[in-house]
Amino acid sequence: MIKCIVIDDEELAQDILVSHLRKIPNVEVLGAYSNALDAMTIVKSNTVDLVFCDIQMPDLDGVTFLKSLKNPPLFVFVTGDPNYAIEGYQLNVLDYVLKPFGVERLIQTIGKAEAFLESERNNKSGLNFLIIKDRSNIIITPYHELFYIKGDKDYVLIETLEKKYNVWKKLIDMEEALMGAKQFVRVHKSYIVNLDFAKRVEGNVIKMRGSLDDIPIGGQYKIELYKRLGIS
């Protein structure tokens, strides 16, 4: 069951969205709110899987609301203005739904949410791939194609065999997601590295294989790195 909430300051739009969602199997609407401030408590309670949120709202707009959350649930922006689409995807939202829409459009969104949440559960069960949200796409990346992850404030750069992804997520969250994968280790305040692609350690630098950039080693992470390498 996907537990969701609706945030929209327009009463009619709110009612239509709730009505459509209640027609979709495996969806539970926990509540509907006229502004983001009223929804703040439930969003931070970790009981919500998916938030359907308008963007242009009084007091606190949808984009600012999402940016204010440290560990947000999945977000879907629902709006009549297509000009926010690029910014929405840069914030790694699950989907961007333009008004007006029908129930069939929301079924697509719920399908994406189900796939993403199931993949996250599988990752925690010890499977060997990472799920990356890239705009409206859900990318399944095997660990053997993931080279390293670099953190930069609220974003991470994930370098894989196919391409580099900029994802709105904190490095500590990525560290938790990869906790069960022994080949990944935090080696610096800004880096997680896949040791399968490490060639050698030279001082405070990891020399990577092929044309991959060198990875710095932070002093506080050296003990854990050496432990993973079997060096006492």
N, C-alpha and C positions, 0 to 999 in steps of 0.2 A: 504494500500500500504506500503510495506516494502522498505525503502530507504537505499541503501547500497553503499559502495565504495569498490574498489579493490586496493590493494597495492602489487606490485610484480615488482622486478627489471628486470625480464626476459620478454621481449616484447611478445614473442610467448605465454608464460604461461598466461600473462595478457590478451591477446586477446581471448584466449580460454575460460578463466573464464568469461569474460564480455559477450562473445557470448552465453555461456550456460545460464547465469543468465537472459539475455534478452528474452530467450525462456520460462521462467517460469512466469505464471500469478501472478499478484499482487506484482511484484518486479520492482523497479525503480533503475537503476544504475546512481548514481549522478556524478560519475567520476572514473577515473583510474589513479594511480600514480606509478611512478617508484621507489620512496623511501618514507620512513615514514616522513621525514622532510617536504616534499611538501604536505603531507596529514594532517599535524598537525592542520592547521587552520580549515579545514572543520570538522575534528573529534571533535574539541573543541567547535564547533558552536551549538551543540545540535540539528542538523538537520539530523544526521545520525542514523539510527536504528541498522545497522549491518555492520561490517568491515570484509572483507575477506583479510587476511594479510599473506604474505610469512614471513618466519622466518629469513633465512639467506640472509641478504641484506647489502649493503655497508653503511657506516656512522652510521646507527642506525638499529639494528636488531629488528625483530618483538616482541620478548619477552621483551627487554629493552623498546621499544616504549610503549607497553601495561602497563608496570610497572610505566612509567612516567606519566600516565594519572590519574588524581584525580577521575574523574567520567566518566569512559569510556562507550561507547555504547557496545552492544553485539559484541564479537570478535569471529572469526573463523580463526584458523591457517590453512593455505594451504601450504603444503610443501612436498618435496620428501623424507624427512628424518624422519623416525619413532622414532628416539631417543629422540625427543623433546616432545613426547606425554604426558609423566607423568608430566613434568614441565608445559605444557600447561593446563592440567586439574587442577593442583594445583593453577593456576592463574584463575580458574573458567571460562575458555573460553566455549562458547556455544558448539563448535564442533571442531574436528580435522580432516581435510580432506587430505588424502594422494594422491599425484600425482602418476600416471595419474588417472583421474576420468572422469566420464560421467555426463550428465545432471541429470540422475536419482539420483546420489549421492547428488547433490546440492538440489534437490527437498526435500530430507530427511532433510537437514540442514534448508531449508526455513520453512519446517513444524515445526521444533523445535522452530525456531524464532517466528513464528506466535503464537504458543501455549504459549510461555513465555511472549510475549508482550501483548497478550490478558489477560493472568492471572494477569499481573501487572496492567492493566487498571481496571480489576475487583476488585483487592485489593484496589485501590484508590476509588472505588465506594462503599466501605463499606462491602465487603464480608468478611467472617470469616476464611480466610486461608492465609498462607504465602507461597510464591513460593521460593524454595531453589534450586539453581543450584549445583548439586553434580556430578563433572566430566561431563559426557555427558548426565546425567539424569536431568529431571526437576521434583522435588519432591513437591507435593502439601501437605502442612502440616496444618491441622486445628489448630486454635488458642488454642483449649482445649488440644492439644497434645504438645504445645510449652511451656517449663518451664521458660527458661531465655536465654539471649544472653550476651556473654562476649566479649568485644572488646580488641584487642591487636594490636595496630598500624593499619596496613592496612588489618587486618584479623578479623573475628569474629568467635567465637565458639557458635554454636546454639545447645542447648541441648533440645531434643524432646523425646517423649515417645519411639520412635523406636531406635534412635541412636544420637550420637553427630556429627555435621557437622562442618568442618572448611571451611569457605567461604572467598574468597578474596573480602572484602567489608568493608567499614568503619562503625563504630557504629552509627555515626550520620545519615548515609543513612538508616540504619535499623530503627532508631528512626522515621525518616520521613515516611518510609513505614508502620509503625504501628501507625501512628498518629491518625487514626480514630478508633482505638481499645482501649476502655477505660480501659481494664484490664492490659494493658502494660504501665509501667512507668519507666523512667530513674531514678535510685536511686543512681547512683555512676558514676564517669567518665568512668568506665569500664563495667557497668552493666545496662541492661534493664531486668526487671522482670515481669512475669505474676502474678498479685496479686491473681488470682484464686488458685495459689499453695502456697501462703504465709500463714503461720500458725499464727505467732505473730511477733511483733517487740520487741526486747530486746536491749535497748540502741542504738548502731549504727549498729545493725545487724538484718536482717530479717531471722527468722527461717522458713525454708521451710518445706512442708509436706513430709512425707515418708522419704526416704533416700537421698533426694536432699541436696546438700551442702548449708551452710549458705551463705547469700548474704550481703556484706557490704553496709552501707548507707553512702554516702558522705554528708558533711555538707551543701553544696549548693543545694542539691537535697531533703533535708528533708522536706522543706515547701511544695513542690509539692506533695511529698509522703503523707504527712498528709492530704493535701487537698483531694487527691484521696480517702483516708480512711475516710473522713468526720470528721476529727479532726481539730479544729481551733487552 
